[in-house]
Amino acid sequence: MTETSGKNVGARADATVTSRRRFIATAAVAAGASVVAAPAVHAQAPIKLKFQSTWPNKDIFHEFAGDYVKRVNAMTGGRVELEILPAGSVVPAFQMLDAVSSGILDGGHGVAAYWYGKNKAFSLFGTAPAFGWDADELLGWIRYGGGQELYDDLVQNTLKLNVVGMLTGPMPGQPLGWFKKEISTPEDMKGMKYRTVGLGADLFKEFGAAVTIVPGGEIVPAIDRGLLDGAEFNNPSSDLVLGFPDVAKVYMLGSYHQALECFEILFNKSKFEGLPKDVQEILKGASDATSSTMMWKAQDRYSKDLAAIKARGVKVLQTPRPVLEAQLKAWDTVIANLSADPIFKKVVESQKEWAKRIVGFRLEYEPDSKFAYDHFFKTA
């Protein structure tokens, strides 16, 4: 290689290195400029919603409401913060619907039977007649039998309430209740000061009972003071923690007055519609998700707490057939009387059509669970 050619090669190498250094320097400057030029990004403040239940803080129903709140807050990744409050924190239990409608509360958790005083058809969406269906089949009617549309029409068009409602959380059939002595015939309830809610009030008036409607947290004190002779609330877990075994020792199960029920989640309609669309869908989806987990939790807790009630010396009995027969006849009368209201009639006829088909299918299609249960577990 000549000296000249060696110099050319060295020059080219120096030029390449210089060019590479310029590229790196230029890229670094550009990157720095882009960082400087980027707008400052601040975390968006969470959407805070005040959410009150109609249940005492110690009741499992308030726990169910809290499960929904936890699910929403988790699913939104902190974008939404529902604040769960027990009954009475902002308004009394029976005023929760109006408080949500007016915007005093952003949302709430309760049962449609509590709004029976506004329109008796309201109770059909929580404590429907005993057509042989269960609460899960009631929710099937809500989703696929036209029930949601009828609910929305009643709430928003007939009653002019500024709320969005979601039916959720199927409940098993409720007990006849707690008494000082056993109920053997329908006549045993004549003149009795008895607590129930919703259409159950109409049903037991046919028995001649003096029905009183009070929130769950007020029942046990009323029995203790002699203001009530008997009462039902809902389930063994609630009844145990609210103190029913302290004031009565007869617990009668398996009644047709509330053979099925479900919860209701409410939001102020204006507030709800102002939320981002994906948040609206999360509020709905969380309702369905906690509907399932609530049912599974109830299976575990209710069975354990019924055993705990028995261990307290409470006499646990089944509602006798004469009382059940009288309840079904009373339902005939209640439905006939209230169907004079075209709104009530429209809803109950839709329910009957669904129940006849769905329960008819179940009874024809599924095996007898009691027959199988007795084979494996009956000892007597």
Residue pairs with C-beta under 8 A, 6 or more apart in sequence:
44 79
46 78
46 79
46 80
46 81
47 79
47 80
47 81
47 275
47 279
48 80
48 81
48 83
49 80
49 81
49 82
49 83
49 106
49 107
49 267
49 271
50 83
50 85
50 90
50 105
50 106
50 107
51 65
51 69
51 82
51 83
51 84
51 85
51 105
51 106
51 107
51 108
51 109
52 84
52 85
52 86
52 87
52 89
52 90
52 91
52 96
52 99
52 105
52 107
52 108
52 109
53 61
53 62
53 65
53 84
53 85
53 86
53 87
53 96
53 108
53 109
53 110
54 61
54 87
54 93
54 94
54 96
54 108
54 109
54 110
54 111
54 114
54 215
54 216
55 61
55 62
55 65
55 86
55 87
55 93
55 109
55 110
55 216
55 217
56 62
56 86
56 87
56 216
56 217
56 242
57 86
58 241
58 242
59 216
59 217
59 238
59 241
59 242
60 235
60 237
60 238
60 241
60 298
60 301
61 109
61 216
61 234
61 238
61 263
62 84
62 86
62 87
64 109
64 169
64 263
64 290
64 294
64 297
65 84
65 109
66 84
67 290
67 293
67 294
67 297
68 82
68 109
68 168
68 265
68 286
68 287
68 290
69 82
69 83
69 84
71 286
71 289
71 290
72 80
72 82
72 282
72 283
72 286
73 80
73 81
73 82
75 282
75 285
75 286
76 279
76 282
79 279
80 275
80 279
80 282
82 107
87 93
87 96
87 215
87 217
88 217
90 99
90 104
90 105
91 98
91 99
91 104
91 105
92 215
93 110
93 114
93 215
93 216
93 217
94 114
94 215
96 105
96 108
96 110
96 114
96 266
97 108
97 110
97 114
97 115
97 118
97 161
97 163
97 266
99 105
99 108
100 106
100 107
100 108
100 163
100 266
100 267
100 268
101 161
101 162
101 163
101 268
101 269
102 162
103 162
103 268
103 270
103 271
105 268
106 267
106 268
106 271
107 265
107 266
107 267
107 268
107 271
108 265
108 266
109 263
109 264
109 265
109 266
110 263
110 264
110 266
111 126
111 127
111 197
111 198
111 261
111 262
111 263
111 264
112 122
112 123
112 124
112 125
112 126
112 127
112 165
112 167
112 198
112 262
112 264
113 122
113 123
113 126
113 127
113 197
113 198
113 199
113 200
113 261
114 126
114 197
114 198
114 215
115 122
115 123
116 122
116 123
116 197
116 198
116 199
116 201
116 213
118 159
119 154
119 158
119 159
119 343
119 344
120 199
120 202
120 338
120 341
120 344
121 154
121 338
121 341
121 343
121 344
121 347
121 348
122 154
122 159
123 197
123 198
123 199
124 199
124 344
124 347
124 348
124 351
125 142
125 147
125 151
125 154
125 167
125 262
125 264
125 347
126 167
126 198
126 261
126 262
126 263
126 264
127 197
127 198
127 199
127 200
127 258
127 260
127 261
128 138
128 199
128 260
128 348
128 351
129 199
129 331
129 334
129 335
129 348
129 351
130 256
130 257
130 259
130 260
130 327
130 328
130 331
131 351
131 352
131 355
131 356
131 359
132 355
132 359
132 363
133 260
133 354
133 355
133 358
133 359
134 170
134 172
134 173
134 259
134 260
135 170
135 171
135 172
135 260
135 261
135 262
136 170
136 295
137 260
137 354
137 355
137 358
137 359
137 362
138 147
138 167
138 170
138 260
138 262
138 351
139 167
139 168
139 170
139 262
139 291
140 354
140 358
141 147
141 350
141 351
141 354
141 355
141 358
142 148
142 151
142 167
142 262
145 350
145 351
145 353
145 354
146 350
147 167
147 350
147 351
147 354
148 167
150 346
150 347
150 350
151 165
151 167
152 165
154 343
154 347
155 161
155 163
155 165
156 163
156 269
158 343
161 269
162 268
162 269
162 270
163 266
163 267
163 268
163 269
164 266
164 267
164 268
164 269
164 272
164 273
165 264
165 265
165 266
166 264
166 265
166 266
166 283
166 284
166 287
167 262
167 263
167 264
168 262
168 263
168 264
168 265
168 287
168 288
168 290
168 291
168 294
169 262
169 263
169 290
169 291
169 294
169 295
170 260
170 262
170 291
170 295
171 234
171 235
171 260
171 261
171 262
171 263
171 298
172 235
172 298
172 302
173 254
173 255
173 256
173 258
173 259
173 260
174 232
174 233
174 234
174 235
174 255
174 257
174 258
174 259
174 261
175 232
175 235
175 239
175 251
175 252
175 253
175 254
175 255
175 319
176 183
176 232
176 252
176 253
176 254
176 255
176 257
176 319
176 323
177 194
177 195
177 196
177 230
177 231
177 232
177 233
177 251
177 252
177 255
178 223
178 230
178 231
178 232
178 239
178 244
178 247
178 248
178 250
178 251
178 252
179 229
179 230
179 248
179 250
179 252
180 229
180 230
180 248
180 249
180 250
181 250
182 250
182 252
182 315
182 317
183 189
183 230
183 250
183 252
183 319
183 320
183 323
184 320
184 322
184 323
185 320
185 322
185 323
186 207
186 322
186 323
186 326
189 204
189 207
189 208
189 209
189 230
189 323
190 207
190 208
190 209
191 208
191 209
191 210
192 209
192 210
192 229
192 230
193 209
193 210
193 212
193 227
193 228
193 229
193 230
194 204
194 209
194 210
194 211
194 212
194 228
194 229
194 230
194 231
195 211
195 212
195 213
195 214
195 219
195 222
195 228
195 230
195 231
195 232
195 233
196 204
196 211
196 213
196 231
196 232
196 257
196 258
197 213
198 258
199 334
199 338
200 211
200 232
200 257
200 258
201 211
201 213
202 334
202 337
202 338
203 257
203 327
203 330
203 331
203 334
204 211
204 257
204 330
205 211
206 329
206 330
206 333
206 334
207 326
207 330
212 222
212 227
212 228
214 222
216 233
216 234
216 238
216 242
217 242
219 228
219 231
219 233
219 242
219 244
220 242
220 243
220 244
220 246
220 247
222 228
222 231
223 229
223 230
223 231
223 244
223 247
223 248
224 246
224 247
230 248
231 244
232 255
232 257
232 258
233 239
233 242
233 244
234 261
235 298
235 302
235 305
236 302
236 303
236 305
236 306
236 308
236 309
237 298
237 301
237 302
237 305
239 245
239 251
239 305
239 309
240 305
240 308
240 309
244 251
245 251
245 309
245 312
245 313
245 314
248 314
249 313
249 314
249 315
250 314
250 315
250 317
251 309
251 314
251 315
251 316
251 317
252 316
252 317
252 318
252 319
253 316
253 317
253 318
253 319
254 318
254 319
254 324
255 319
255 323
255 324
255 327
256 324
256 327
256 328
256 331
257 327
263 294
265 287
267 283
272 280
272 283
273 280
275 283
306 316
309 316
310 316
335 348
338 344
338 345
338 348
339 345
339 348
